[in-house]
Amino acid sequence: MRNGLNITGVSETVHELRDHPEEAIADFAVAAPAEAAPADGTIRTKALTLRSGTIRVARDFRLTQGELGAAPPYLADRAPTPYESALAALGSCVLITKVNGYTARGVTLGSLRVTVTAGLALDAAGRPAAGAALGDLAWHCELDCDAPMDTVESLNRLVTAFSPNHRVFLDESAIELVATVRRPDGGSTEVSVPWEPQDAPAASVAAVRAEVVWENGSEATYRTELTVDGVRHASGPLVVDQAKQMLGIDKGPNSQEILLSALCGELTTLVREETHGLGLSDVRLWAGGRLDTRGMLNVDRDISSSFHNLRVRLSARGDAPADELRAALGRAMSRATVPATLRRSGPVDVRLTRPDGAGFSCRSTTAQAEEVRDDVTRRQRAAA
């Protein structure tokens, strides 16, 4: 046991995954009602059962987020917006990947903090500019440990290649949207929704920030900030943790569930706006994604190390024509910031500092991350 983690069984896990690849799959999901806007301007998502290999893991966590422009986000004890949640999901995944890496190398951590920043494009009305991805994405790791700097730099390179949420922000990630509407006649209408981000120009830019602080093991707390027109609005602290089956103690949602909540939460508002007038009822949004441990541990070079297979599902009742439903949902997706950010491939600026002032910085790209995976593969094959 080191850093609150027991990873003694990881090497055995690698061999098991080669023989039983189905055990490597972890499917996460969250859901939210989208029929009516809550009076307090919040969006509530619920983490659903985790499908980890051949077992099912109950996840009883609810995440509350605020709509940008509604009153609650501008109170001192407000809920984070989906854009802040997205950054918290990135920072917390980077943090736990680092904790796992240092623990595997026998390094005891003193403290660890990851701060993620980005710019949120706003339109003239102060709402997120339609389909504009988060800009100037960066994270800063503040680390206190006794590892030599070459170990710290080496591990940082591995994190940029194998942290699933870092990769989903770094890489070009497809997001599928399908809607199923049950008609009054007992039948159903199912439509697949093509979409492209609008990428509308910004009238101004809000600063978004999430700070994640390691507590112990896979547990961390995070605080977020949204600064609009020079006015800072803060939230937190909130808890992030892993399921017991993933070396955690189930104190909170994990970083993938937080990211899915950001995706689902933002779309809840936009879907409600764009489908108004279509006569839909019992509207519910579901968002899911997948981790594959074979990619995360480089057991199979051909499998993604990213949080991938991102999907959004809408279910409802009504008799809206398929073409009108498809158009309305396409408009909702094309206006959303979180899907636009995940869909594009873009660099992430990375910086690390230690208490003595030593540190380094780099620009993480998909090409660089793939080079790291290639290097790890060559060394694994040489050692086999």
N, C-alpha and C positions, 0 to 999 in steps of 0.2 A: 504494500500500500504506500503510494507516494502521491502527494498533492490531492489527497482524498479520493484517488482512483485506484482500482485494482484491475490492471490490464494483463495479468499473468496468463490469461487464456487466449490472448490475441493470436499467437502463433498457431495454436491448435485450430482457432477459427478459420485461419487462412486455408488450412488443409481441408477442413469440413466444407468450405465454400466451393472448393474445386470439385468435390464429390457430390455436393448437394447445392447446386447454384440457386435453387428456389429459395433457400434460406437467406440469400443475400438481399432480397428485395424488401424494402420498407416503403409502404404507401401511406402517405399522410393526407388528411382531408379536413376541411372546415366547412361550415355552412352558416347561412344567415337568411332571415326573412327579408324580403325586399318589397313587400306590398304597400306598406304605409310608412311615412316618415315619423320616427318617434318625436314627441313634443320637445324633448331636451336636445335634439340635434345630434344624438349619438348613433353609432352603428355597432351592433352587437353580433359577434361571430362566436361560434362554438366549435371547439376541436372535437373531431369525431374519432371513432375507433381506429387505432393504428393497426394496419395489417403488416406485421413483421414476419417475413418468411411464412411458415405454416401456422403461426399463432395470431391471436387477436388480442390487442392490448387496449383496455378502456382508457380513454383520455377525457377527463371531466373538467375541462378548462374553458372559461368564457373570456373573451377579450373585448373590451369596450374601446371604440375609437371615435373621434370627433370629426364632424364634417367641417372642412375649411369654409369659413364664411358664416357658419352658425354661431350662436352665442356661446355655448359651452367651451369651444376651443379657446376663447379669449378670457376665461376665468383662470385664477391662479392654480386651482386644483383640477384642471381640465384633463380630458383623455387625449392621448396623442392622435394626430391625424394619421391616415394610412401612409403618408410619405415619411413620417417619423418612424412608424412601425417598420417600414421597409428597411430603413437604415439600421434600426435596432436588430433586425433579423440578420443583416450582413455582419454587423459588429459582433454579435453574440456567437455566430457560427465561426468567424475567424478566431475568436477568443477560445472556444472549446477545442478547435482544431489545434491551436497552439498548446493548450494544457495537455491534450493527449500526446502531442509530439514531444514535449519536454519530459513528460512522465515516462514515455517509452525509452528516452535516452538517459534516464536516471538522474534528471536535473530537478532539484527542488526549487519551486517558485516562491519568491517572497511576496510579490504583488504583480498584477497584470491588469491593464486597462486598455480598452480599444475605443477610440473615438472616431465616428464616421461623420463626414460632412458632405453636403451637396447643395446645389441651388435649385429651387423650385420656380419655374417660370410661371408668372401670373399674367392674366389678361387685364384689360383696362378696368374691369369690374372687381378685380381683386380675387378672382377665382383661378384655379390652375389653368394655364393656357392649354387648349385642347390638343391632346396627343403629343405634348412636348415632354421628352424624357428628362429625368433629373440630370443636371449638368455638374461638371467639375467634381465628380465623385472621388472621394479620397478617404483613407483611414490611417490613423496614427496609433501605433502601439507603444505604450509606456510599460517597460519591463524591468523588474528587479529580480535577478537570479545570479547564480555564481557560474554560469556557463561562459566559456570563452567566446569572443566575438565571432570567430569563424563558425562555431556551432549555431549561434543566434542567426547569422546570415543564412546558413544552410537551411535551417528550419523555416525561416521566413519564406525562402524560395519554395519549399515544399507546401507551405500553407497556401501560397498563391496558385498552386497547381491542384491541391486536393481538398481545400475547404469548399464544400458543396455550394454554399450560398455566395461565396466570392466568385466561383465559376459561373453561377447563373446570372450574376450582374456583369461579369466580364464577357461571357460568350453571347452569341446570338441564340436566343432561346425561343422556340416556337410555343405559342399558347393556343390551344384548340378551344373553341366555344361551340357548344351544341345545346339547343333548346328543345324541350319536349312539353307540349301543351295538350292536356286532355280535353277533348271536345264534349259538348253536352250530349252528343249522340252515342257516347261511349267509346269512340275511337280516339286516336291521338295523332297529332301533327309533330313531326320531328324535323328540325332544320339545322344544318351546319352553317355557321356564320363566318364568311370571309371578312377580313378587316385589315386595315392599314392605319397606322397612326397619322393623325392630321398634321402634327408638328406645326402648330400655329405659332406665330411670333409672340415674343414676350413684351408686355408693357413695363414690367418690373420683375425683380427676382427676389424671392424670399429665401432666407438662409435656414437650412434644416440641419439638425445636429442630433446625434444619439451617442451617449457615453455608456459603455458597458464595463462593469467592474467585476472581476472575478472574486467569488467568495470562497468556495471550496469545491473540489471535485468538478462536477459539471454544472454547478449552480453559479449563477451570476445575477446581478441586478442592473437595471438600465434606467436611465433618465433621458428625456428628449427635450428638444427646444425647437421652436419655430419663431423666427424673427421676421416680422413684417413691418415695413416702414419704420425700422429702428426700434420697434416695440417687441420685447422678448416675451414669449409665452412658454412656460415650462410644464412638464408632466413627470410623474414617477415619484419614488422608485417603483419599478415593476420587476417581477421575478421571471427568469428564464432558466429552464432546467431540461434534463433528458428523462425519458422513461427509464424504469429500472432495467429493462432489457437492453438499454443502450448506455449503461454505466451511470445512470442518474438516480435520483431519489424522488422523482415525480412531484417536485415542489411547484412547478409551473409549466407552461407550454414551452416547446423547444423552438429553435430558431426557424425551422421549416414551417411550423404551425403559425408562427408570427408573420412570416412572409406571406403565407397563403391568406391569413387574415387581412393583411394590407391589400392584397389583390382583390379579395372578395369584398372587403369593406368599401373600397373606392367604387367598385362596379355596382354595388348595391344602390348607391345614390344615383349614379348615371343611368342605370337600367330603369329605376323608378321614374326618372324624368323623361326618358326617351320612349317608354312604353305607355305613358299616360294617355288615356283615350282609346287604348286597344281593347279595353274590357277584360283584362286579365285579373284573376283572383288567385289566392293561395300561392303567390309568387315566392320562390325560394331559390337562392343561389348556393352553389356548391363549388369549391375549388380544391383541386388535388394535385399532388406531385409525388415524385419517386426518388428515393435514394437506392443506390446499388452498391453494397459494400465491396463487391469485386472491383469496381472502379475506384472507390475511395482508398482501398488498400493496394491498388495496382495489381490485383490478382490476375486480371484480364485487361490488357492494354486497350482492347477494342471497346471497352465499356466506359461510358461517361463517368467522370468523377463529380459531375455537377448535379445539383438538384434539378431533375429533368422530368419529362413527360407531364408538363404542366397542362392542366385541363380546367375548364370552367363549364359547369352545367347549370342550366336554368330549367326549373319545373314550374308549371302553372296550370290553371284551368281557364278555359275560354274558347272562343271560336275565331280568333284573329286569323286572317289569311296568312299563309306561309310567307308570301313575299313581303308583306308589311311587317311581320314579326322579324324576318331576317334583316330588313333595312333598319328597323329601330334598334336592334341589338348590335348591328354593325356600327351604327352611329355612337352607341354607348362605348363600345370597345375602342373606337377610333379617337374618342375624347380622353381616354384614361391615361394617366401619367405612369402608373406602376407597370401595366403591360407594355407601354412604349419603352420604358427603361429596360425591361427584361428582354424585349424583342431585339433591340439593337445590340451590336457588338461594339464595346467601347472600352477604353483603358480605365484603370483605377490607379490613382496615385497612392503610393504606400510609403510610410515613414515609420521608423522605429527609433526610440531613444531610451537610454538607461539613466539611472540616477546621477552618474558621474558626467553626464552630458554627451557620452559617446553614442554614436548611432549611424544611421544611413538612410537613404531614400532611394526609391526606384519607381518606375512606371510599369505596372503589371499589364500585360496584354495576353490575349489568347495564344498567340504564337509562342510567346515566352513560356507560358504555362505548359504548352504541349512539348516544348523542348525539355522542360524539367521532367515530364512523364517519360519521355524517350530515354533520358539519362538514367532515371530510376529503373526502367525496364532493362537497359543494358547491364546495369550493375546486378540486378536480380538474376539475370540469366548467367552472368559470369560466376556468381556465387552458388548457383544450383549444382 
